[in-house]
Amino acid sequence: MLPSVGINIDPVPAGILGLGLNYAAYLSEVFRSAILSVEHGQTEAALSLGYTPTKTLWKIVIPQSFVVSLEPIGNYFIAMVKVTALTSVIAVTEILKTANILNSQTFQTTAIYTAAAIPYLIISLPLSRIVVLLERKARSLS
């Protein structure tokens, strides 16, 4: 659509922009629901103690909502790593597209797709472990 109005974006920045905007929308819902999960009584108590609305947000609401939002945020980051394969639609050659090309040339399907899965595992498994550790730490602090 953009090229029809004279705007041309290289494939890599277009992929980053598209994935970034898509996941920003998802994460905004995560943050919204996490903030709404904090009981209204917490806000009322802070305001009755003389906290300003801004101080209430930063000292009461955000720390409690952070704990609630950690798991979904981690899940979305892991999903974003996996969804990078969609950027091949806009001519970004990524791991899975390269694997498809190699497979069509050599027909060594198992070896090629196993090798293609390894980078995803190398990124996803430590990321999921970090999320679990952060979640435990945050729950122990609250």
C-alpha positions in Angstrom: 0.0 0.0 0.0 2.8 2.5 0.9 4.6 2.0 -2.5 1.5 3.1 -4.3 1.7 6.5 -2.6 5.4 6.8 -3.2 6.7 5.6 0.2 9.3 2.8 -0.1 10.7 1.1 3.0 13.5 -1.5 2.9 12.4 -5.0 4.0 14.3 -5.2 7.3 13.0 -1.8 8.7 9.5 -2.6 7.4 9.6 -6.0 9.3 10.9 -4.4 12.5 8.2 -1.7 12.2 5.4 -4.1 11.5 6.3 -6.6 14.3 7.0 -3.7 16.7 3.6 -2.1 16.1 1.8 -5.4 16.3 3.4 -6.4 19.5 3.1 -2.9 21.0 -0.6 -3.3 20.6 -0.6 -6.7 22.3 1.6 -5.4 25.1 -0.5 -2.4 25.7 -3.4 -4.7 26.5 -1.1 -6.7 28.9 -0.2 -3.5 30.7 -3.8 -2.2 30.8 -5.1 -5.5 32.3 -2.2 -5.6 34.8 -2.9 -2.1 35.9 -6.6 -2.8 36.2 -5.8 -5.9 38.3 -4.6 -3.8 41.1 -7.5 -3.4 43.6 -9.1 0.0 43.6 -8.8 0.0 47.4 -5.0 0.2 47.0 -5.3 3.5 45.1 -7.9 4.8 47.5 -5.6 4.0 50.5 -2.6 5.8 48.9 -4.7 8.8 48.1 -6.1 9.0 51.6 -2.5 8.9 53.0 -1.7 12.0 51.0 0.0 10.5 47.9 -0.5 12.4 44.7 -2.1 10.5 41.8 1.3 10.3 40.1 3.1 9.1 43.2 0.3 6.5 43.7 0.8 5.3 40.2 4.6 4.9 40.6 4.8 3.7 44.2 1.6 1.5 44.5 0.0 0.6 41.1 3.0 -0.1 38.8 5.0 -2.3 41.3 1.9 -4.5 41.8 1.0 -4.6 38.2 4.6 -5.4 37.2 4.4 -8.8 39.0 1.1 -9.6 37.2 2.4 -8.6 33.7 5.8 -10.4 33.8 4.5 -13.8 32.5 2.5 -12.4 29.6 5.3 -10.1 28.6 7.8 -13.0 28.5 5.3 -15.0 26.5 4.9 -12.3 23.9 8.7 -11.8 23.6 9.2 -15.5 22.9 6.3 -15.4 20.4 7.9 -12.4 18.7 11.1 -14.4 18.2 9.1 -17.2 16.6 7.0 -14.8 14.4 10.1 -13.3 12.8 9.6 -16.0 10.2 6.7 -14.0 8.9 9.2 -11.3 7.7 10.1 -13.6 4.9 6.9 -12.6 3.2 8.4 -9.1 2.7 11.7 -10.5 1.3 13.7 -10.6 4.5 15.7 -13.8 4.2 15.6 -15.3 7.7 16.4 -18.7 9.1 13.3 -20.6 8.1 13.3 -19.2 4.6 17.0 -20.2 4.2 16.1 -23.6 5.5 13.3 -23.9 2.9 15.7 -22.9 0.1 18.3 -25.4 1.3 15.7 -28.2 1.6 14.5 -27.7 -1.9 18.1 -28.0 -3.2 19.3 -30.9 -1.0 16.2 -32.7 0.3 17.8 -33.3 3.6 14.7 -32.2 5.5 15.4 -33.5 9.0 18.9 -32.2 9.2 18.1 -28.8 7.8 15.0 -28.1 9.9 16.7 -29.4 13.0 19.6 -27.0 12.4 17.1 -24.2 11.7 15.3 -24.9 15.0 18.5 -24.6 17.1 18.8 -20.8 16.9 15.1 -20.4 18.0 15.7 -22.8 20.9 18.9 -20.9 21.8 17.0 -17.7 22.1 13.6 -19.0 23.4 14.8 -21.3 26.2 17.0 -18.8 28.1 14.4 -16.1 27.6 11.7 -18.3 29.2 14.1 -19.1 32.0 14.8 -15.5 32.6 11.1 -14.7 32.7 10.6 -17.5 35.3 13.4 -16.1 37.5 12.1 -12.6 37.2 8.6 -13.7 38.1 9.9 -15.6 41.2 12.0 -12.6 42.3 9.1 -10.2 41.8 6.6 -12.4 43.7 9.1 -12.8 46.6 9.4 -9.0 46.8 5.7 -8.4 46.9 
